[in-house]
Amino acid sequence: MHIYGSPLSPFVARVILACEHKGLAFTISMPEGGLKTPEYLALNPFGKIPTVKDGANIVYESNVIVAYLDNKYPKKKKVIPASPAASGKANLIAKVCDLYVQEPALDLFRQVVGRAPKDKTAADKAKADMEVALDILNSYISPGPCATGKSFTVADCYAIPALLFATSVGPLFGLKDPLKGRPNVKKYYAAIKKHTAAKAHIAETQKIMKDRLGSL
Ligand SMILES: N[C@@H](CCC(=O)N[C@@H](CS)C(=O)NCC(=O)O)C(=O)O
């Protein structure tokens, strides 16, 4: 299986983490020549990462890829739990991390790296939105070892990159420790860094992020 993308992309990270948990071998690289070449657009017409090439199957959109991996490799460990209650909980944490933690964190990141104009009003709103989401997440995320408790799920695939971005950009906008006062999220993030499916990915992306922000 080949993943088109880069590990720092939070969307790509979801797919990497699902593969790591399932024990699926993969290679990863950015599309040659960029995201908008005719060759890459033929695989993913939106010209975004991630895209997965798995034999004859081409799959894009991170949530679709994660579900595809579980369906294609049912004998491997699941990321989406079987029971309605457990999958509901895992999918809810994933969605909250996606929409309400990662989105504002990415808005801040884009301002920092110059992909969006510096705008204090927009930054203050993104920061406030992210703080509200972290409070809500704190009310139902497990303190570990995984986001829903014992098992690694889709919730972890989404929470890990969302928290990497939140904790990396927060301090640049006056939030010294975005997890302070959110003990369940804080304990969870410390615990998941030691998980076998996640520790190498987290160490790698933390380093890339540090280099990226440090070089600005
Ligand atoms: N909804 C997509 C979002 C993917 C996405 O926005 N990826 C970014 C990288 S972090 C991208 O490819 N941006 C390039 C572009 O939009 O041109 C998913 O979940 O896979």
The ligand as a Gaussian input file, in Angstrom:
#p B3LYP/6-31G(d) Opt

LIG

0 1
 N      -11.016000      16.369000       3.794000
 C       -9.676000      15.966000       3.435000
 C       -8.731000      17.112000       3.777000
 C       -7.329000      16.866000       3.263000
 C       -6.503000      18.153000       3.262000
 O       -7.019000      19.280000       3.369000
 N       -5.195000      17.975000       3.111000
 C       -4.323000      19.115000       2.998000
 C       -2.975000      18.809000       3.648000
 S       -3.014000      19.028000       5.397000
 C       -4.057000      19.378000       1.527000
 O       -3.871000      18.452000       0.768000
 N       -3.989000      20.659000       1.150000
 C       -3.631000      21.044000      -0.178000
 C       -4.713000      21.724000      -0.924000
 O       -5.827000      21.860000      -0.398000
 O       -4.448000      22.168000      -2.035000
 C       -9.303000      14.673000       4.184000
 O       -9.843000      14.457000       5.272000
 O       -8.516000      13.879000       3.647000

